[in-house]
Amino acid sequence: MTDIMSSEDIQITAFNIILHSGNAKTKIHLAFKAMREAEFELATQLLEEANQEILEAHKSQTELLQSYASGTKIEMEIIMVHAQDHLMNTMTLREIAIEMSHLYQQTYKLANE
């Protein structure tokens, strides 16, 4: 007999992913603001905090995958699709922010030579 993950458990996992990726996205946008104001140490700190939030979201995602791998049947729900989309977009935004930070720092350095 196969275990089936309850709809409530799926929703809780999805909302955990949304919560932490949303927190990360907020930190990333604050990092962009810090970059614009040449506060590069703050931007780096915020991007690291964003990464910690992404890791928390990823932890929820991994637990779901482990349940699936151990034979638990998981009915896909639209909220989980939304959560996965939210997380992937946030991860991409963080990668872009890291690249932008390098550009902001180079531009700042050139402008102040």
Residue pairs with C-beta under 8 A, 6 or more apart in sequence:
2 71
2 72
2 73
3 71
3 72
3 73
4 72
4 73
4 74
4 75
5 64
5 67
5 72
5 73
5 74
5 75
7 75
7 77
10 64
10 74
10 75
10 77
10 79
10 80
11 77
11 79
13 60
13 61
13 63
13 64
13 80
13 83
14 77
14 79
14 80
14 82
14 83
15 79
15 83
16 56
16 57
16 60
17 57
17 60
17 61
17 83
17 84
17 86
17 87
18 82
18 83
18 86
19 57
20 53
20 54
20 56
20 57
20 60
21 53
21 54
21 57
21 83
21 86
21 87
21 89
21 90
21 91
22 86
22 90
23 50
23 53
24 50
24 51
24 53
24 54
24 57
24 90
24 94
25 50
25 89
25 90
25 93
27 46
27 47
27 49
27 50
27 53
28 46
28 47
28 50
28 90
28 93
28 94
28 97
30 46
31 42
31 43
31 44
31 46
31 47
31 50
31 97
31 101
32 43
32 97
32 100
34 40
34 42
34 43
34 46
35 43
35 97
35 100
35 101
35 104
36 104
38 104
38 108
40 101
40 104
40 105
40 108
43 97
43 101
43 104
44 101
47 94
47 97
47 98
47 101
50 90
50 94
50 97
51 94
54 87
54 90
54 91
54 94
57 87
57 90
58 87
61 84
61 87
64 74
67 74
68 74
